[in-house]
Amino acid sequence: MTDNEKQVMLQAFFEDELPSSLKTAALLKGKSAVMQQRYALVGWTEDTEFPAQFDMEQVELAARWISRQGGYGEVSHNENGINRTWGSEDDTDILKKIPPLAKVVR
């Protein structure tokens, strides 16, 4: 999936048009989380290719990050009869879908 396709998919989660810079920043944050989960045991650099099978997880993480803006750090929020609670504020429910790579040590 190309970066443009990821931005289109990310926009689909929201009714209002998001600024391109916000979508780019959120997708970079999602990419970083995926790469950290996948390559934490073996290490990665900026030259490491992003594993395409985790494109959707990147977009999901980006959408979740954007939707938390303004209430970052809140686990529960009540306002005008509307209740919001994030069940997993550390995104482990998405990240557990990404198995880490390991290498054999002799």
Secondary structure by P-SEA (a helix, b strand, c coil): ccaaaaaaaaaaaccccccaaaaaaaaaaaaaaaaaaacccccccccccccccaaaaaaaaaaaaaaacccccccccccccbbbbcccccaaaaaaabbbbbbbcc
